Amino acid sequence: MTAVLTGHGLDGLLGAADAHPFVRWEVTDELASTWWRSTGAVAFQRTRKAVRRTVNVLGDDDGVTALIDHLPAIAATVSPERRVVSVSVPQHLEPRLRDRYRLLDGGDWEWFHTTTAPDEHASHERVVPLDDVTRAPEVRAFLEAHSPTADTEPGQGERWFAVEEPDGSLCAVAAWGTTRAGAPHLSSVAVDTRRRGQGLGRTIVGAVTRRAVLEAGVCTLGMYSHNTVARGLYLSLGYDRRCAWSSRPVVIDR
């Protein structure tokens, strides 16, 4: 049986994870106060917007499997009062999680990262800052119509950008927030369904990514795995797909 050890502190976690960019940009000192490792894998706490902490398990298959088996002890630290803990594992290892525990419905998603600014393009001039507070009802209606699974709402502190029609109405939007560790994070990318295939997604993602990388040296984003068109766009703009996660609420018997 592979041993599971407990670690403390962000520097140690980054070392155990070979400075993986997901750990670098999604985990803070506070979240890394306690983490776990097995040979070739780590389990760590994460939260983005939710108050409750979740568990991510990253690394080699055998090491991840050992940490999956250790989840009851991990959950006792992460959420001692709850029987259900959200756990994210590499997608190809979700069956091992399912074999070991009772799972509730969750989702599959992917995390991307780049430190290279896309080339400047003339179309980027069309991308303008968007006042998401004053225009919040309009932005919400646009997202509901054209990207109902968008997970960032206007008026929450992100920087929003848009491509507008000549009359000022929206034809594409994107939000620039930050990860827990301070990296720019692109979300709620949406293009009017009637205007898809015209390069508007490439325009707004390219422009905002370029601005983020030039300003902060990095940009990250997440997407649901069913969106093959978005995946191709992000890869073509220089993003690396660093993680493919299956996130599931796991019922822990105590």
C-alpha positions as CSV (number, residue, x, y, z in Angstrom):
1,M,0.0,0.0,0.0
2,T,1.3,3.5,-0.9
3,A,1.9,5.6,2.1
4,V,0.0,8.9,2.4
5,L,1.8,11.7,4.3
6,T,0.6,15.1,5.5
7,G,2.3,18.3,4.6
8,H,2.0,22.0,5.6
9,G,2.6,25.2,3.7
10,L,2.5,26.4,0.2
11,D,6.2,26.1,-0.6
12,G,6.1,22.4,0.3
13,L,3.0,21.8,-1.7
14,L,4.5,23.5,-4.8
15,G,7.6,21.4,-4.4
16,A,5.6,18.2,-4.1
17,A,3.5,19.2,-7.2
18,D,6.6,20.1,-9.3
19,A,5.4,23.7,-9.3
20,H,2.3,22.8,-11.3
21,P,0.6,26.1,-12.5
22,F,-2.8,25.0,-11.2
23,V,-1.4,24.7,-7.7
24,R,0.6,27.9,-8.2
25,W,-2.4,30.0,-9.2
26,E,-5.3,28.3,-7.4
27,V,-3.9,27.7,-3.9
28,T,-3.0,30.2,-1.2
29,D,-0.9,29.9,1.9
30,E,-4.1,29.6,3.9
31,L,-5.5,26.8,1.7
32,A,-2.1,25.0,1.8
33,S,-2.0,25.0,5.6
34,T,-2.6,21.2,5.4
35,W,-2.2,19.0,2.3
36,W,-1.5,15.4,1.5
37,R,0.9,13.5,-0.7
38,S,1.6,10.0,-1.9
39,T,4.2,8.9,-4.4
40,G,3.8,11.1,-7.5
41,A,0.6,12.8,-6.4
42,V,-0.8,15.5,-4.1
43,A,-4.3,16.3,-2.6
44,F,-5.0,19.9,-1.6
45,Q,-7.7,22.2,-0.6
46,R,-9.2,24.7,-3.0
47,T,-12.0,27.2,-3.1
48,R,-12.8,29.9,-5.6
49,K,-16.1,31.6,-4.9
50,A,-17.8,29.2,-2.6
51,V,-17.2,29.4,1.1
52,R,-16.9,25.7,1.5
53,R,-13.5,24.1,0.7
54,T,-13.1,21.4,-1.9
55,V,-10.4,18.8,-2.5
56,N,-8.3,18.4,-5.7
57,V,-6.2,15.3,-6.3
58,L,-3.4,15.7,-8.9
59,G,-0.6,13.5,-10.1
60,D,0.3,9.9,-11.2
61,D,-2.4,7.3,-11.4
62,D,-1.2,5.1,-8.6
63,G,-0.6,8.1,-6.3
64,V,-4.0,9.6,-7.0
65,T,-5.6,6.2,-6.3
66,A,-3.8,6.1,-2.9
67,L,-5.1,9.5,-2.1
68,I,-8.6,8.6,-3.2
69,D,-8.5,5.7,-0.7
70,H,-7.4,8.2,1.9
71,L,-10.3,10.6,1.4
72,P,-12.2,9.9,4.6
73,A,-9.2,11.1,6.6
74,I,-8.7,14.1,4.3
75,A,-12.4,15.0,4.6
76,A,-12.2,14.9,8.3
77,T,-9.8,17.8,8.1
78,V,-11.4,19.7,5.2
79,S,-15.0,19.5,6.3
80,P,-15.4,17.7,9.6
81,E,-19.1,18.6,9.9
82,R,-20.2,17.4,6.5
83,R,-20.7,14.0,5.0
84,V,-20.5,15.2,1.4
85,V,-17.3,16.7,0.1
86,S,-16.7,18.0,-3.4
87,V,-13.7,16.2,-4.9
88,S,-12.0,16.8,-8.2
89,V,-9.8,14.1,-9.8
90,P,-8.3,13.6,-13.3
91,Q,-11.2,12.7,-15.6
92,H,-9.7,9.3,-16.5
93,L,-9.6,8.3,-12.8
94,E,-13.3,9.2,-12.1
95,P,-14.3,5.5,-12.3
96,R,-11.8,4.7,-9.4
97,L,-13.5,7.4,-7.3
98,R,-16.9,6.0,-8.3
99,D,-15.9,2.4,-7.4
100,R,-14.8,3.5,-4.0
101,Y,-17.6,5.9,-2.9
102,R,-21.1,6.9,-3.6
103,L,-21.1,10.0,-5.8
104,L,-23.7,12.7,-6.5
105,D,-24.0,14.5,-9.9
106,G,-21.1,16.7,-10.8
107,G,-19.4,18.1,-13.9
108,D,-16.3,17.7,-16.1
109,W,-14.2,20.7,-16.8
110,E,-10.8,21.8,-18.0
111,W,-8.3,24.3,-16.8
112,F,-6.0,26.3,-19.1
113,H,-3.0,28.5,-18.6
114,T,-0.8,30.8,-20.7
115,T,2.1,33.1,-20.2
116,T,2.3,34.1,-23.8
117,A,0.4,37.0,-25.1
118,P,-1.5,36.4,-28.3
119,D,-0.4,38.5,-31.3
120,E,-2.0,41.8,-31.6
121,H,-4.8,41.9,-34.2
122,A,-6.7,44.8,-35.7
123,S,-10.0,43.3,-34.5
124,H,-8.9,43.8,-30.9
125,E,-9.7,47.5,-31.3
126,R,-13.4,46.5,-31.2
127,V,-13.0,45.2,-27.6
128,V,-14.0,47.8,-25.1
129,P,-14.4,48.0,-21.3
130,L,-18.0,47.2,-20.2
131,D,-19.7,48.8,-17.2
132,D,-21.1,45.7,-15.8
133,V,-22.8,47.5,-12.8
134,T,-24.8,50.0,-14.8
135,R,-25.5,47.5,-17.5
136,A,-26.0,44.5,-15.2
137,P,-29.5,43.6,-16.4
138,E,-28.4,43.7,-20.0
139,V,-25.4,41.5,-19.3
140,R,-27.4,39.0,-17.4
141,A,-30.0,38.8,-20.2
142,F,-27.2,38.4,-22.8
143,L,-25.6,35.5,-20.8
144,E,-29.0,33.8,-20.2
145,A,-29.7,33.9,-23.9
146,H,-26.3,33.0,-25.3
147,S,-24.3,31.3,-22.5
148,P,-26.7,30.0,-19.8
149,T,-24.0,28.0,-18.1
150,A,-21.8,31.1,-17.5
151,D,-20.6,31.1,-13.9
152,T,-19.6,34.7,-13.4
153,E,-22.3,37.3,-12.8
154,P,-22.0,41.0,-13.5
155,G,-21.5,43.4,-10.6
156,Q,-19.2,41.1,-8.5
157,G,-16.0,43.0,-9.0
158,E,-14.6,41.5,-12.2
159,R,-13.4,43.6,-15.1
160,W,-15.8,43.1,-18.0
161,F,-15.2,43.6,-21.7
162,A,-17.5,43.6,-24.7
163,V,-17.7,43.8,-28.5
164,E,-20.7,45.9,-29.4
165,E,-22.9,46.4,-32.4
166,P,-23.0,49.9,-34.0
167,D,-26.1,50.7,-31.9
168,G,-24.2,49.8,-28.7
169,S,-26.0,46.5,-28.1
170,L,-23.8,43.5,-27.0
171,C,-22.6,40.9,-29.4
172,A,-19.8,39.4,-27.2
173,V,-18.7,39.6,-23.6
174,A,-16.0,38.3,-21.3
175,A,-15.1,38.7,-17.6
176,W,-11.6,39.1,-16.2
177,G,-11.5,38.1,-12.6
178,T,-8.7,36.7,-10.5
179,T,-7.8,33.3,-9.0
180,R,-7.3,33.0,-5.3
181,A,-3.6,33.4,-5.8
182,G,-4.0,36.5,-7.9
183,A,-3.7,35.4,-11.5
184,P,-6.1,36.9,-14.1
185,H,-8.9,34.4,-14.8
186,L,-11.1,34.7,-17.9
187,S,-14.7,33.6,-17.5
188,S,-18.3,34.0,-18.9
189,V,-17.1,34.3,-22.5
190,A,-20.3,34.6,-24.5
191,V,-21.0,35.4,-28.2
192,D,-24.4,36.1,-29.6
193,T,-25.6,32.8,-31.1
194,R,-26.6,34.7,-34.3
195,R,-23.1,36.0,-34.7
196,R,-21.1,32.8,-34.1
197,G,-18.6,31.7,-36.7
198,Q,-17.6,35.4,-37.4
199,G,-14.5,35.4,-35.2
200,L,-15.9,37.4,-32.3
201,G,-14.9,34.7,-29.8
202,R,-11.3,34.9,-31.1
203,T,-11.4,38.7,-31.0
204,I,-12.6,39.1,-27.4
205,V,-10.6,36.1,-25.9
206,G,-7.5,37.2,-27.8
207,A,-7.7,40.8,-26.8
208,V,-8.5,40.2,-23.1
209,T,-5.8,37.5,-22.8
210,R,-3.2,39.7,-24.4
211,R,-4.0,42.5,-22.0
212,A,-3.9,40.2,-19.0
213,V,-0.6,38.6,-20.0
214,L,1.0,41.9,-20.7
215,E,-0.2,43.3,-17.4
216,A,0.3,40.2,-15.1
217,G,2.4,37.8,-17.0
218,V,-0.2,35.0,-17.0
219,C,-3.8,34.3,-17.7
220,T,-6.0,31.3,-16.8
221,L,-9.4,30.1,-17.6
222,G,-11.8,27.1,-17.2
223,M,-14.3,25.5,-19.5
224,Y,-16.8,22.7,-19.4
225,S,-15.4,19.7,-21.3
226,H,-18.3,19.4,-23.7
227,N,-17.4,22.7,-25.4
228,T,-15.1,21.4,-28.1
229,V,-15.3,24.7,-30.1
230,A,-14.0,26.7,-27.1
231,R,-11.2,24.2,-26.5
232,G,-9.9,24.6,-30.0
233,L,-10.1,28.4,-29.8
234,Y,-8.1,28.5,-26.5
235,L,-5.5,26.1,-27.8
236,S,-5.1,28.1,-31.0
237,L,-4.5,31.3,-28.9
238,G,-1.6,29.7,-27.0
239,Y,-3.3,28.3,-23.9
240,D,-2.1,25.0,-22.5
241,R,-4.7,22.6,-21.2
242,R,-3.1,21.6,-17.9
243,C,-5.9,19.8,-16.1
244,A,-9.0,17.9,-17.1
245,W,-11.1,17.5,-14.0
246,S,-14.1,15.4,-12.9
247,S,-15.7,17.2,-10.0
248,R,-18.1,15.1,-7.9
249,P,-19.8,15.5,-4.5
250,V,-18.5,12.4,-2.6
251,V,-20.5,10.9,0.2
252,I,-18.1,10.0,3.0
253,D,-19.2,7.4,5.6
254,R,-17.8,8.4,9.0
